[in-house]
Amino acid sequence: MAGLLISFFDINPKELLANYGETVQDIFALAVRLIEWPVKYDLLGAVVVIPIWLIFFLINKARRKRSY
């Protein structure tokens, strides 16, 4: 049944095996793009959030030292 469906789309085994390497590369490139997209925005957010957090952390630490 699967062979009939594949032949319906005019795909033969020779072409499928010839393009196998490109297919794997395309899948890998898609996976990389899917990972790059959220990582880029996470890093962008970290560039803003981490310095703000560090400033508040240091201010709170300085306040605790003065209260002793």
N, C-alpha and C positions, 0 to 999 in steps of 0.2 A: 504494500500500500504506500509506504514512504517513497519507494522508488518511482511509482507512478506519479506521485505528487511532484517529486523533484524533476522528472522528465517533462511534466506539464509546463514548468518554468524554463524549459530548454537548458537545463544544467546537466552536463555529462561528467562522469567521474574524472576524466583527464583534466578538464578545466577546474574542477573542484580541488584536485590535488595540486595543480599548478599554481593556484591562487591561495593555497593554504597558508603560506608564509605571510603573505600580505594581509590575510584575514586576521591572523594572530597579532600582527603589528598594529592593525587598525583597532582591535579590541584593547590592546595595551595602551595605545594612544588615548582612547576614550577613557579608560580607567584613570590614566594620569590627569586628564583634564577634569574628571569628576573629583579628584582629590585636590588638585591645585585650586579650584574655585573656592571652596570653603576655607582652605588654609590661608589663602591670600587675605580674606576678610578677617579671619581670626588674628592674624599677625597685625593687621592694621588696627584692630581694636586693642590689642595688647600694647601697641605703641602709645595709645592714649591712656589706657587704664592703669598700666603699671606705674608710670611716673606719678599719677595722681594718688594711687594707693601708697606709694613710697613716701610722698610728702605727708599724708595723713598719719602714716605709721611713725615717722620721725617726730612729728608734732606731738603725738600721744606719748611717745617714749620720753620726750623732753618734759612733758607735763608730769609724768609719773616720777621722774627724778627730782623735780622741784618740790613735790608734795611730801617727800620723805624728810 
